[in-house]
Amino acid sequence: MMLMTKFGKFKLRLVATINLSVLLSLFNIASTTSNYWLKHTDHGITHYTGLLRSCHTASCFWRNGILNNEHSLWSILVRLFLLMGTLTNIFVVVLLIIAFVYKLNKKSKVTIRLMEWANFTLLSSFLLIFVGFIIFISNKFNYSMWLHAISMIILIITSNMLTRTFSSIYFQNTRLAHCNKSCDTAVSNAKLSMVVNQENECKAKSIENLNEKNEQVTDNKDLIEMNQIQNEQTQQITDNNVQLNDEVIDTNNGQQNNA
């Protein structure tokens, strides 16, 4: 419980993931560099051949080739691809350890970048080892040697895929890491500020609508007043016209009476 409280579930999952990835990579390295990963019979003597040397029941010795194929292109290619795959797998272990150190120093971005490179390097390591074993079994051997080589390929594929899977799980968990209390507080404050801003915007819009309505009302009042003024002016004009007509009629009547 104290460990859970101190590091948290996520950090414990991180430690388990990187440790398992490193162990599987070390297992790949040990399996490809072992002196005894393939058993075969040569001139009635049982041999155990590895990447760099071959042993039989009496003694172990360094060889230039594999299975009595000294200095052959086939032997050189097999050892070259297996050695390159093993070296890249060692580089994967180094990247995982560096990523673990950066994670302990709370540098998640660097850790994610290192894990991406580790996944890419692990895939290239698998391809190199796979090609090496394909070249190895391309030569004509007996049935038992084919089974040994195929079982070794399955072993390498399984361990590499498991390592890649756990690394990708760590990568996803790092991307989806849960916020701490300060982060939750910041998120809640941001949500509250967004709500307040939305309310302020709604109030501002309502005030603008009211102002527009008031402007429309004042415009209508101005129009009504202007219409009233125009009506009064027309009424005065009509009254003046009536008076003029009456005066004209009176003058005409006076002239007729004088005549």
Backbone bond lengths (Angstrom), bond angles and torsions (degrees), N, CA, C in turn:
res aa  C-N    CA-C-N  psi(-1)  N-CA   C-N-CA  omega(-1)  CA-C   N-CA-C  phi
1 M - - - 1.461 - - 1.526 110.92 -
2 M 1.320 116.94 -39.79 1.461 118.97 179.24 1.526 110.61 -64.41
3 L 1.348 115.12 -38.77 1.458 118.55 178.75 1.520 110.79 -66.67
4 M 1.335 116.16 -40.33 1.457 120.33 177.42 1.516 110.52 -62.91
5 T 1.323 116.45 -40.87 1.465 119.85 -179.73 1.517 111.32 -68.58
6 K 1.314 117.12 -36.09 1.462 120.50 -175.29 1.519 111.94 -74.77
7 F 1.316 117.11 -47.29 1.456 120.36 -174.28 1.524 112.98 -99.74
8 G 1.319 117.20 -30.06 1.451 119.52 -177.50 1.519 111.38 88.43
9 K 1.326 114.99 160.66 1.460 119.86 -177.61 1.518 111.68 -64.11
10 F 1.337 116.49 -38.95 1.465 119.09 -177.03 1.527 111.81 -64.41
11 K 1.332 116.86 -42.36 1.462 119.25 -179.06 1.524 111.18 -69.28
12 L 1.333 117.28 -35.15 1.463 119.00 175.98 1.522 110.72 -66.01
13 R 1.331 116.58 -39.27 1.457 119.58 176.90 1.526 110.45 -65.28
14 L 1.320 116.72 -37.01 1.464 121.04 176.47 1.522 111.11 -62.01
15 V 1.335 116.71 -47.57 1.467 120.81 -179.57 1.525 110.36 -60.42
16 A 1.330 116.74 -44.68 1.466 120.15 -179.80 1.521 111.10 -64.13
17 T 1.334 117.42 -40.54 1.461 120.98 -178.47 1.520 111.55 -64.78
18 I 1.321 116.94 -49.44 1.469 119.82 -178.11 1.524 110.96 -67.73
19 N 1.328 117.19 -39.06 1.468 119.13 178.02 1.522 111.15 -61.84
20 L 1.334 116.48 -43.65 1.459 119.66 179.72 1.528 110.72 -65.84
21 S 1.337 117.04 -40.17 1.464 120.15 178.17 1.521 111.29 -62.17
22 V 1.323 116.39 -42.99 1.466 120.06 179.06 1.523 110.83 -65.13
23 L 1.321 117.45 -42.32 1.468 120.33 -179.86 1.523 111.50 -63.61
24 L 1.344 116.69 -41.34 1.460 119.23 178.95 1.530 111.19 -67.01
25 S 1.328 117.01 -38.74 1.465 119.25 176.80 1.524 111.30 -65.19
26 L 1.329 116.85 -41.30 1.469 119.83 176.05 1.525 111.22 -62.65
27 F 1.324 116.32 -35.66 1.461 119.94 176.77 1.529 110.31 -64.38
28 N 1.345 117.25 -40.87 1.463 120.00 175.79 1.523 111.18 -60.15
29 I 1.333 115.41 -45.16 1.467 119.96 -179.13 1.526 110.65 -62.98
30 A 1.330 115.97 -44.47 1.469 119.49 -179.64 1.520 111.58 -64.40
31 S 1.335 116.90 -37.57 1.464 119.53 -177.48 1.521 111.96 -70.24
32 T 1.342 117.17 -34.69 1.465 118.74 -178.57 1.523 112.81 -83.67
33 T 1.321 118.18 -26.52 1.469 120.17 -178.54 1.526 112.77 -98.39
34 S 1.318 117.19 -0.27 1.464 119.48 -178.17 1.531 110.65 -66.18
35 N 1.324 114.79 149.95 1.467 120.08 177.90 1.524 112.16 -80.05
36 Y 1.319 117.95 -6.29 1.470 119.49 -169.00 1.526 111.68 -132.36
37 W 1.333 118.95 33.34 1.453 117.35 -175.40 1.516 113.76 -86.28
38 L 1.344 119.26 -4.21 1.463 120.38 176.92 1.535 109.82 -142.77
39 K 1.325 114.59 128.93 1.471 120.79 179.29 1.531 108.74 -103.32
40 H 1.335 116.26 135.50 1.463 119.78 178.63 1.527 108.49 -152.57
41 T 1.316 115.49 166.52 1.467 121.98 -179.89 1.521 109.00 -114.20
42 D 1.321 116.44 126.98 1.461 121.94 -177.85 1.523 108.34 -128.52
43 H 1.364 116.17 111.24 1.461 122.67 -178.41 1.527 111.06 55.82
44 G 1.315 116.64 43.47 1.452 121.40 177.40 1.510 114.96 78.31
45 I 1.334 118.23 2.42 1.469 122.28 -179.36 1.524 108.80 -112.06
46 T 1.322 116.41 132.87 1.466 121.41 179.73 1.522 110.16 -77.41
47 H 1.330 115.28 126.77 1.462 121.85 179.91 1.528 109.48 -118.86
48 Y 1.337 115.11 151.62 1.466 122.39 173.29 1.525 106.87 -123.69
49 T 1.312 115.84 106.08 1.458 121.01 -172.38 1.523 110.35 -100.11
50 G 1.333 114.89 136.06 1.459 120.74 175.41 1.509 111.18 -118.12
51 L 1.332 115.24 -163.90 1.458 119.33 -176.70 1.523 112.03 -70.42
52 L 1.335 117.83 -37.30 1.458 120.59 -172.59 1.523 114.07 -116.07
53 R 1.305 119.50 -15.74 1.462 119.40 179.70 1.520 110.13 -154.54
54 S 1.333 115.34 169.99 1.453 121.98 -178.16 1.527 109.50 -130.28
55 C 1.338 115.36 141.49 1.459 121.02 -179.32 1.528 109.53 -125.81
56 H 1.330 116.55 148.48 1.463 120.40 169.40 1.522 107.97 -127.08
57 T 1.298 116.06 -171.55 1.462 120.04 -172.15 1.523 112.75 -64.69
58 A 1.340 117.49 -23.31 1.464 119.80 -176.99 1.518 112.63 -93.08
59 S 1.333 117.60 -46.94 1.462 119.68 -174.90 1.522 109.85 -156.08
60 C 1.348 114.94 167.42 1.463 122.29 174.86 1.522 108.46 -112.32
61 F 1.325 116.82 145.53 1.451 119.94 -178.70 1.529 109.25 -150.73
62 W 1.344 114.94 156.06 1.455 121.07 176.84 1.516 109.28 -79.38
63 R 1.328 115.45 144.51 1.460 120.07 -178.60 1.519 109.66 -131.26
64 N 1.306 114.94 153.49 1.459 120.26 175.27 1.521 112.01 -86.71
65 G 1.298 117.67 -16.39 1.454 121.89 -178.46 1.505 111.16 -141.86
66 I 1.312 116.36 -174.85 1.457 122.55 -179.59 1.524 108.33 -117.23
67 L 1.327 117.02 131.72 1.464 123.14 172.69 1.531 112.62 56.64
68 N 1.337 115.51 54.30 1.464 121.48 177.15 1.523 113.11 60.14
69 N 1.348 117.26 28.52 1.464 121.03 174.30 1.527 108.16 -116.57
70 E 1.314 116.35 62.94 1.454 120.84 -173.89 1.525 111.07 -67.30
71 H 1.345 114.98 132.56 1.468 123.17 176.83 1.524 112.99 58.97
72 S 1.308 119.11 20.15 1.465 120.29 178.38 1.522 109.99 -82.07
73 L 1.342 115.96 154.82 1.462 120.55 178.44 1.526 110.67 -61.54
74 W 1.303 116.31 -38.08 1.466 120.78 178.86 1.528 110.91 -59.94
75 S 1.328 116.84 -46.53 1.461 121.04 -179.19 1.527 111.41 -64.91
76 I 1.342 116.16 -41.79 1.472 119.72 -178.92 1.523 110.97 -66.05
77 L 1.351 116.61 -42.17 1.468 119.86 -179.47 1.524 111.69 -64.75
78 V 1.336 115.78 -41.97 1.467 119.11 179.83 1.518 110.36 -60.32
79 R 1.312 116.40 -49.81 1.466 119.40 -177.93 1.530 111.49 -67.30
80 L 1.335 116.72 -35.35 1.460 119.96 179.99 1.528 110.95 -64.27
81 F 1.335 117.12 -49.53 1.464 119.94 -178.28 1.526 111.95 -66.06
82 L 1.332 116.65 -41.54 1.462 119.13 179.24 1.530 111.07 -65.97
83 L 1.334 116.16 -38.96 1.462 119.20 179.39 1.533 111.40 -67.75
84 M 1.343 117.53 -41.24 1.462 120.44 178.08 1.527 111.16 -64.99
85 G 1.342 116.11 -41.79 1.463 118.86 177.16 1.513 112.38 -62.70
86 T 1.332 116.27 -38.64 1.465 120.02 178.68 1.524 111.51 -67.01
87 L 1.334 117.11 -41.62 1.469 120.41 179.39 1.529 111.51 -64.68
88 T 1.334 116.73 -41.12 1.470 118.65 177.02 1.520 111.15 -66.02
89 N 1.327 116.91 -33.82 1.463 119.61 176.28 1.530 111.20 -66.16
90 I 1.329 116.94 -36.86 1.470 120.21 174.35 1.529 110.18 -62.90
91 F 1.339 116.18 -39.59 1.464 120.04 177.76 1.529 111.08 -63.96
92 V 1.343 116.73 -34.19 1.472 120.43 175.44 1.522 110.51 -61.44
93 V 1.325 116.42 -44.33 1.468 120.24 178.84 1.529 110.47 -60.31
94 V 1.337 116.48 -42.11 1.471 119.89 178.89 1.525 110.67 -62.44
95 L 1.336 117.23 -43.25 1.464 120.71 178.94 1.523 111.49 -62.88
96 L 1.325 116.93 -40.71 1.467 120.17 179.85 1.524 111.47 -64.98
97 I 1.324 115.88 -40.85 1.473 118.90 178.87 1.530 110.76 -66.02
98 I 1.342 116.83 -41.78 1.471 119.72 177.79 1.525 110.66 -63.64
99 A 1.345 116.66 -40.43 1.466 119.85 177.71 1.520 111.23 -62.09
100 F 1.317 116.02 -38.75 1.469 119.81 178.25 1.532 110.77 -64.06
101 V 1.332 116.71 -41.25 1.471 120.13 178.97 1.524 110.67 -64.48
102 Y 1.327 116.97 -42.90 1.468 119.99 179.07 1.524 111.21 -65.12
103 K 1.340 116.03 -35.62 1.466 118.34 179.11 1.520 110.90 -67.15
104 L 1.321 117.07 -38.20 1.465 119.59 176.33 1.526 111.31 -63.43
105 N 1.339 116.41 -29.48 1.467 120.55 177.04 1.525 112.51 -87.30
106 K 1.334 116.27 10.71 1.474 123.21 175.90 1.527 112.07 60.01
107 K 1.335 115.14 46.94 1.464 120.86 174.21 1.523 107.84 -119.25
108 S 1.329 114.91 80.31 1.461 120.59 -172.20 1.522 112.33 -67.93
109 K 1.339 117.93 -35.83 1.458 119.81 -177.61 1.523 111.12 -63.84
110 V 1.325 116.88 -44.25 1.467 120.19 178.00 1.524 109.97 -65.42
111 T 1.334 116.63 -37.72 1.465 120.46 179.15 1.519 111.02 -62.49
112 I 1.325 117.15 -44.02 1.464 120.93 179.38 1.529 110.36 -61.94
113 R 1.331 116.58 -43.43 1.467 120.17 179.90 1.532 110.87 -63.28
114 L 1.318 116.71 -41.67 1.468 119.97 178.75 1.522 111.57 -65.91
115 M 1.344 116.71 -38.80 1.461 119.26 178.42 1.523 111.31 -66.26
116 E 1.329 117.37 -35.11 1.462 119.93 176.01 1.529 110.77 -63.53
117 W 1.330 116.54 -45.07 1.461 119.96 177.51 1.524 111.19 -64.77
118 A 1.334 117.09 -36.78 1.469 120.10 178.37 1.522 110.87 -63.99
119 N 1.332 117.49 -41.14 1.463 120.40 177.70 1.523 111.29 -63.87
120 F 1.328 116.25 -43.54 1.466 120.22 179.08 1.530 110.98 -63.63
121 T 1.322 117.05 -44.15 1.468 120.82 179.76 1.520 111.23 -66.70
122 L 1.333 116.48 -36.08 1.464 120.08 178.52 1.522 111.17 -65.16
123 L 1.324 116.40 -38.80 1.458 119.67 177.44 1.526 110.99 -64.63
124 S 1.331 117.68 -43.09 1.464 120.44 177.52 1.523 111.13 -64.63
125 S 1.337 117.58 -36.54 1.462 120.89 176.89 1.524 111.08 -62.69
126 F 1.324 115.85 -43.73 1.464 119.92 178.42 1.528 110.75 -61.10
127 L 1.329 117.25 -43.60 1.463 120.23 -179.06 1.524 111.31 -63.66
128 L 1.326 117.22 -41.30 1.464 120.13 179.40 1.529 111.38 -64.22
129 I 1.337 116.20 -45.95 1.469 119.39 179.53 1.523 110.83 -65.30
130 F 1.327 116.11 -38.45 1.464 120.31 -179.94 1.530 110.71 -64.20
131 V 1.334 116.93 -44.48 1.466 120.33 178.25 1.526 110.23 -63.49
132 G 1.335 116.75 -39.36 1.459 119.61 178.03 1.516 112.72 -60.28
133 F 1.325 117.45 -42.60 1.460 120.00 178.96 1.526 111.88 -71.82
134 I 1.331 117.10 -33.48 1.464 119.34 176.46 1.529 110.31 -63.47
135 I 1.333 116.63 -43.76 1.471 119.66 176.63 1.522 110.46 -63.49
136 F 1.334 116.03 -36.64 1.463 119.90 -178.05 1.525 111.62 -64.20
137 I 1.330 116.98 -45.71 1.471 119.27 -176.65 1.522 111.66 -83.40
138 S 1.357 117.62 -2.52 1.465 118.71 178.02 1.526 111.97 -71.30
139 N 1.342 118.11 -21.12 1.454 121.51 176.87 1.526 109.61 -76.48
140 K 1.302 117.11 161.35 1.464 121.36 -176.17 1.523 109.94 -86.01
141 F 1.342 114.71 110.59 1.458 120.55 175.89 1.513 108.65 -126.33
142 N 1.299 115.11 178.05 1.458 117.91 178.89 1.530 110.40 -77.88
143 Y 1.318 115.08 173.97 1.469 121.81 -172.90 1.523 111.89 -63.71
144 S 1.319 118.46 -40.09 1.463 121.35 -178.06 1.529 111.51 -64.52
145 M 1.334 117.36 -35.63 1.459 119.76 178.84 1.519 111.10 -68.40
146 W 1.342 117.05 -36.08 1.460 119.99 174.86 1.524 110.59 -61.23
147 L 1.322 117.05 -42.96 1.467 120.30 179.73 1.525 111.04 -64.02
148 H 1.339 116.32 -41.74 1.461 119.56 177.91 1.532 111.27 -61.61
149 A 1.328 115.83 -45.28 1.462 119.67 -178.20 1.529 111.34 -66.36
150 I 1.345 116.83 -42.46 1.467 119.88 179.71 1.523 110.92 -65.19
151 S 1.336 116.97 -41.07 1.468 119.23 177.42 1.526 111.08 -62.26
152 M 1.345 115.99 -35.98 1.461 119.21 177.81 1.522 110.97 -66.95
153 I 1.342 117.15 -39.20 1.464 120.91 177.37 1.524 110.37 -62.02
154 I 1.336 116.75 -45.47 1.466 120.66 179.20 1.524 110.61 -60.96
155 L 1.324 115.90 -40.05 1.466 120.18 179.47 1.528 111.51 -63.31
156 I 1.324 115.92 -45.27 1.467 120.19 179.82 1.529 110.61 -65.13
157 I 1.342 116.66 -44.51 1.467 119.79 -180.00 1.520 110.69 -60.37
158 T 1.336 116.69 -45.99 1.465 120.42 -177.39 1.521 111.67 -62.14
159 S 1.314 116.46 -47.63 1.462 119.00 -177.94 1.523 111.86 -66.34
160 N 1.336 117.02 -39.01 1.464 119.55 178.15 1.518 111.70 -65.94
161 M 1.331 116.31 -42.90 1.462 119.17 -179.88 1.529 111.50 -66.48
162 L 1.324 116.50 -38.02 1.467 118.92 176.47 1.529 111.05 -63.41
163 T 1.326 115.10 -43.14 1.468 118.22 178.43 1.516 111.13 -61.61
164 R 1.318 116.78 -44.32 1.465 120.92 179.67 1.527 110.63 -64.84
165 T 1.338 116.73 -39.30 1.464 119.88 -179.71 1.519 111.39 -63.96
166 F 1.323 116.57 -46.30 1.467 119.16 -179.51 1.528 111.47 -67.61
167 S 1.320 116.84 -33.86 1.460 118.96 176.32 1.523 111.21 -66.39
168 S 1.343 116.73 -41.02 1.466 119.45 178.35 1.520 111.23 -67.61
169 I 1.350 117.28 -34.47 1.467 119.83 175.79 1.520 110.15 -62.91
170 Y 1.321 116.53 -43.01 1.464 119.51 177.39 1.526 110.86 -62.41
171 F 1.337 115.67 -41.87 1.462 119.96 -179.92 1.527 110.78 -60.71
172 Q 1.345 117.51 -44.05 1.462 120.66 178.93 1.521 110.78 -65.64
173 N 1.326 117.26 -42.21 1.468 119.78 -179.72 1.521 111.57 -65.43
174 T 1.335 116.27 -33.25 1.457 118.70 177.20 1.517 110.66 -68.07
175 R 1.326 116.54 -38.95 1.455 119.94 178.42 1.524 111.37 -66.70
176 L 1.359 115.79 -35.76 1.456 120.48 -175.85 1.520 112.21 -103.59
177 A 1.325 116.86 28.93 1.463 120.12 -178.34 1.520 110.69 -63.41
178 H 1.348 115.98 139.24 1.451 120.92 -178.76 1.523 110.81 -75.83
179 C 1.345 115.56 145.45 1.458 120.25 -178.96 1.524 110.22 -72.09
180 N 1.306 115.32 153.89 1.456 120.06 172.68 1.527 109.33 -85.35
181 K 1.338 116.81 -171.89 1.459 120.35 -175.07 1.520 111.59 -64.43
182 S 1.329 116.66 -42.31 1.464 119.09 179.87 1.524 111.02 -63.25
183 C 1.346 115.20 -38.39 1.463 118.78 178.21 1.524 110.81 -66.09
184 D 1.352 116.68 -42.69 1.465 119.99 177.01 1.520 111.16 -61.03
185 T 1.336 116.53 -41.08 1.469 119.87 178.43 1.520 111.16 -62.71
186 A 1.321 115.61 -42.80 1.465 119.19 179.14 1.526 111.39 -63.40
187 V 1.345 115.81 -40.58 1.467 119.41 178.82 1.520 111.13 -64.57
188 S 1.346 116.97 -44.07 1.466 119.93 178.89 1.526 111.17 -63.45
189 N 1.338 116.95 -40.98 1.467 119.85 177.33 1.526 111.29 -63.23
190 A 1.315 115.55 -39.39 1.466 118.70 178.36 1.528 110.99 -64.39
191 K 1.352 115.90 -40.89 1.462 118.92 177.77 1.522 111.22 -63.29
192 L 1.345 116.76 -42.91 1.462 120.04 178.73 1.528 111.09 -62.11
193 S 1.329 116.11 -42.83 1.466 118.76 179.00 1.522 111.25 -63.67
194 M 1.343 116.30 -36.31 1.460 119.04 176.96 1.520 111.31 -64.75
195 V 1.349 116.42 -41.42 1.465 120.03 178.50 1.521 110.53 -63.65
196 V 1.337 116.35 -43.67 1.475 120.34 179.38 1.523 110.57 -62.65
197 N 1.314 116.98 -41.78 1.461 120.18 178.66 1.522 111.51 -63.25
198 Q 1.343 116.12 -40.15 1.459 119.23 177.65 1.524 111.32 -63.85
199 E 1.348 116.80 -42.36 1.460 119.61 177.66 1.522 111.38 -62.96
200 N 1.322 116.83 -41.90 1.466 119.98 178.12 1.525 111.45 -62.97
201 E 1.323 115.79 -39.86 1.463 118.68 177.55 1.521 111.28 -63.70
202 C 1.348 116.17 -41.24 1.470 119.54 178.08 1.529 110.91 -62.71
203 K 1.333 116.61 -42.87 1.464 119.94 178.40 1.524 111.03 -62.91
204 A 1.330 116.28 -42.93 1.466 119.39 179.65 1.526 111.18 -62.44
205 K 1.338 116.14 -40.11 1.463 119.19 178.22 1.520 111.53 -65.07
206 S 1.339 116.73 -41.81 1.467 119.54 178.82 1.528 110.98 -63.66
207 I 1.340 117.07 -39.89 1.469 120.31 177.87 1.528 110.44 -64.13
208 E 1.321 116.54 -41.09 1.464 119.39 177.81 1.518 111.33 -62.60
209 N 1.341 116.39 -41.10 1.468 119.35 178.03 1.521 111.27 -62.45
210 L 1.351 116.52 -42.59 1.463 119.77 178.07 1.521 111.08 -62.63
211 N 1.312 116.82 -41.95 1.466 119.50 178.27 1.522 111.87 -62.55
212 E 1.332 115.13 -40.67 1.464 118.08 177.99 1.521 111.28 -63.51
213 K 1.349 115.90 -41.19 1.464 118.88 178.34 1.520 110.89 -64.15
214 N 1.332 116.73 -41.97 1.465 119.89 178.36 1.523 111.12 -62.53
215 E 1.327 115.78 -40.69 1.459 118.67 177.57 1.518 111.12 -63.02
216 Q 1.351 115.47 -39.85 1.464 118.44 177.35 1.519 111.40 -63.42
217 V 1.350 116.10 -40.73 1.467 119.57 179.55 1.522 110.74 -63.82
218 T 1.340 116.04 -45.07 1.471 119.02 178.89 1.522 111.31 -63.56
219 D 1.320 116.52 -37.89 1.464 119.43 176.75 1.519 110.75 -62.57
220 N 1.346 116.14 -41.19 1.466 119.50 178.47 1.525 110.97 -64.19
221 K 1.333 116.11 -40.23 1.468 119.36 177.86 1.521 110.91 -62.14
222 D 1.315 116.54 -43.48 1.465 119.96 178.52 1.517 111.38 -61.07
223 L 1.322 116.00 -39.97 1.463 119.18 178.48 1.519 111.33 -64.58
224 I 1.340 115.69 -41.43 1.468 119.23 179.49 1.522 110.62 -63.04
225 E 1.339 116.54 -44.15 1.463 119.62 178.78 1.524 111.42 -62.62
226 M 1.322 116.21 -42.38 1.463 118.99 178.38 1.519 111.35 -62.77
227 N 1.330 117.09 -38.67 1.465 120.05 177.72 1.525 111.05 -65.23
228 Q 1.335 115.39 -40.69 1.461 118.39 178.06 1.524 111.21 -62.00
229 I 1.357 116.12 -44.36 1.469 119.66 178.93 1.523 110.75 -60.87
230 Q 1.349 115.66 -43.46 1.461 118.86 178.65 1.525 111.55 -62.80
231 N 1.333 116.51 -39.99 1.472 119.52 178.51 1.526 111.07 -63.98
232 E 1.351 115.45 -41.61 1.468 118.31 178.11 1.523 111.26 -62.82
233 Q 1.335 116.04 -42.09 1.462 119.14 179.06 1.524 111.69 -63.44
234 T 1.322 115.93 -42.55 1.476 118.35 178.29 1.521 111.33 -64.90
235 Q 1.356 115.21 -36.95 1.467 118.45 178.09 1.526 111.05 -63.98
236 Q 1.341 116.61 -41.72 1.465 119.81 177.37 1.523 111.10 -63.06
237 I 1.318 115.68 -41.21 1.470 119.21 179.55 1.519 110.80 -62.35
238 T 1.332 115.50 -43.32 1.468 118.52 178.89 1.524 110.98 -64.32
239 D 1.333 117.12 -40.59 1.475 120.05 178.07 1.520 110.57 -62.01
240 N 1.337 116.31 -43.40 1.464 119.86 178.41 1.520 111.41 -61.95
241 N 1.325 115.59 -40.33 1.463 119.67 178.57 1.524 111.34 -63.82
242 V 1.337 114.95 -39.62 1.476 118.16 178.68 1.520 110.79 -63.84
243 Q 1.337 116.32 -43.21 1.462 119.97 178.99 1.526 111.06 -61.88
244 L 1.322 116.12 -44.58 1.459 119.34 178.54 1.523 111.60 -60.66
245 N 1.324 115.60 -41.05 1.461 119.12 178.72 1.524 110.97 -63.31
246 D 1.333 115.56 -40.61 1.476 118.58 179.19 1.521 110.68 -64.18
247 E 1.344 116.46 -41.55 1.460 119.87 179.54 1.528 111.41 -64.43
248 V 1.313 115.72 -41.28 1.469 119.60 178.32 1.511 110.79 -62.40
249 I 1.326 115.37 -41.69 1.468 118.94 179.55 1.524 110.64 -64.52
250 D 1.341 115.85 -41.67 1.475 119.21 -179.87 1.526 111.09 -63.72
251 T 1.311 117.43 -44.20 1.465 120.36 179.10 1.514 111.44 -62.55
252 N 1.309 116.44 -40.42 1.465 120.13 178.64 1.524 110.97 -63.74
253 N 1.309 116.69 -41.61 1.469 120.23 179.64 1.519 110.41 -65.88
254 G 1.353 118.10 -39.42 1.463 120.88 179.36 1.511 111.61 -64.58
255 Q 1.315 119.02 -40.77 1.455 122.74 178.45 1.520 110.86 -63.84
256 Q 1.345 116.17 -39.88 1.460 118.70 179.42 1.532 110.79 -65.53
257 N 1.314 118.12 -39.50 1.460 120.75 -179.63 1.533 110.72 -66.77
258 N 1.302 119.25 -39.87 1.452 122.70 178.29 1.516 111.11 -64.05
259 A 1.303 117.49 -36.74 1.446 121.19 179.14 1.524 109.70 -69.04
